Amino acid sequence: MQTVDGVLDLEQTEKLFEFLKGGDPPDGITLSRRPRKMTPDQAFGLIYVLQEAFHVVHDTIEMCCYCGYLFDTDSAGHIAEDGKYFCDGCSHNCRCKDCNAEYIR
């Protein structure tokens, strides 16, 4: 996996996310034993730790609370007043009291 400045971008993080949920390992990686399959919330919890504690994943990558899709808040998505993140495709499901909610752009 190539990185820019040692930090995973959205596409790379999506590959990691899928692997953690039981998908195929990244190209060029062979494992004699597969790790346990994680739930989406568990997988994103690990990604969050990699973001905040180790700075290995860009901290602008979030998981939509509605569909579970990963997106980069620098270019897409919406954050509700309660701090929940919605991807562009699910932002209509936000129930902010004044949901003219500000889009993250």
N, C-alpha and C positions, 0 to 999 in steps of 0.2 A: 504494500500500500504506500503510494507516494504521499507525502505531506508537504504543505507549505509552512515553512518555519516550524516544523515539528508538530503542527496542530492539524487534526483531522477536519476536513470541510464537510459540508452537508452530505455529498454523495458517499464519501468514505464512512461517515457516521451511520448512514443508512445501511451500508454493507455490514458494519459491526452490529447494528441493531438486529438485522435479519439473522446473522450468525448466532447471536446470543439467544434468539428465539427458536433456534434449532435448524436454521438454514445452513447452506454450504459455507465452508471456511473461505476466506479470501483466496484469490488466485495464487498459486505457488505454495500454499500451505497444506501439508499433509499431516493428519493427526492419527495416532494409533488408537486413541480413545476420544470419543466425542464428549464435550462437557454437557452437563444437564441442560435441558431446554428451559429457558426462563419465560415467564409471562412478559407481556409488553411493559407492564409497570416495573417489574424487576429489572428488565433490560435497560429501561430508561433511567432507573435509579442508579445503575452502575455508570451509565453515560454521564449522569449528573455529577457523580463523584469524580469522574475523569475530567469534567469541565471545571468544577470548582476547586478541587483539591490539587489536581495534578496538571491542569491547564493543557491537556492533551486534545481536547475537543473544544471547538469554538463555543463560547458561552452564549452565542446568539441562536443556537439550535435548541428548539423546544419541541415537545410532543403535543399535538392537538388533544385537548381533553375530551373531544367528542368522538373522533374517528381513530385516534392513535397515530396519525400520519406525522412524520417529522418534517419540520420546515425551519427556514432561517428567518428569524425576526428582522434581520436587516433588509429583507426584500419581500416579505410576505407576512400575512397573518394579522391577528387582532388580539389584544389583551383586554380582558374584561375588568371591570372595577374590582372584582374579587380576586384578581390575579390569575385567573384561568386563561390558558392560551387556546386560541382557535386558529386553524389553518384557514386560508382564503375560502376553500370549499365549504367550510362549516361555520363561517362567521355569522351566517343568518340564524344559527341556532343559539347564539348568545342571547342571554336574557337580562342584559344590563338594564337598569331602570330607565336610562336615557340612551338606549342603544343607537345612538349616532356615534357609538364608541369610536374612539380614535384608532385608526389603522396604523400599524407599525410600518413605516416606510422610510 
